[in-house]
Structure formats: C-alpha cells, structure tokens
Amino acid sequence: MNSRKTEKMRMTNSFRGMTLIEVILALLIMLLMVGTFLRVVMNLAQVGEDNEKMQMANKILQSIKEEICSVRFEDFHTFTSRNQAGQNGDYLLDDIFWPHSREEVMNYQRRYRDFEASGTFKYVQRSGRDPMDHSVIYFKVFVTWFQPNAGKPVKSLSMIIVEPKT
C-alpha cells in the first residue's frame, strides 16, 4: 500500500506546473522576439519615409526646373542689374523665379519641417562673343532635408538655358 501512495504522489508532483524560473525564461524569450519584430517594423517605416522624402525632393527639383525654364530672360537681366553677384559671378536664385515650387516646399515643411530649396545662377561667357553677352545662363539648384538614417542629404540639379533668338 505504501508503494501505491508513493507512486500516486510522484504522479501528482510531475503534473504540478511550471516553476517561476521557467515562466520568467519564457517571458524573456517572448520579449526578445517581439522586440526584434518591432525593430524590423520601425526600420521599414523609416525606409518608407526616407523614400517618400527622396521622391519629394525630386518633385521639387523638377518643379523648380520647369518654372525657371518658363521665366523670360529679361527678368533675369533685370534681377542681375539690381543685385550683386557673388565671388564666382553667381547670383542667388531668388524664389521669385519659382513661386509655385516654393509653395510646394512650404507644404512639405508643414508636414516634415525639414525641406529647404536654394540655388544659384550665372551667365556663361561664350567664346568669340561680347563679354556682355548674357544669352546663356547656368543654374544649380539644391534641395536638402533631414533623414535620421542619413543626416542631411542634398539632391541637386544643374542646367543651362540658352536665350532664344528673336
């Protein structure tokens, strides 16, 4: 009879449950898995935002390019006669030449607060021409923004516009 009671007690003890150490270990393993999963999801969200900002920068540059190409050459001549050129002969590209794109930048600023657009232009001297010939203009436009993973990237666009003959 004693052996039956001992056997019964052994069976009951084996179905007792989990110890506190086993529970803590299971929770730690689960937390590691959930933490890794959340980190992956957050990285994917950040990559998506970075791509969206790159697309916005490209859109801003394209918009500025289209607006600059639509400006009359007389407006550039008037602007340069009223403003001082920098050391390299560059003029700061005022946003009066790209008002619609400036509005786009401001809209993105409301959402992300980290876009900036700027640029310069200068007259290109053509060989065999009068030094005062201002029929070719070289533009350099920059868009910068902040990305947590990449700091402050710069996207730029260069172009040359030739005054059409009248």
Secondary structure by P-SEA (a helix, b strand, c coil): caaaaaaaaaaaaaaccccaaaaaaaaaaaaaaaaaaaaaaaaaaaaaaaaaaaaaaaaaaaaaaaaaaaccaaaaaaaaaaccccccccccccccccaaaaaaaaaaaaaccbbbbcbbbbbbbccccccccccbbbbbbbbbbbbccccbbbbbccbbbbbccc
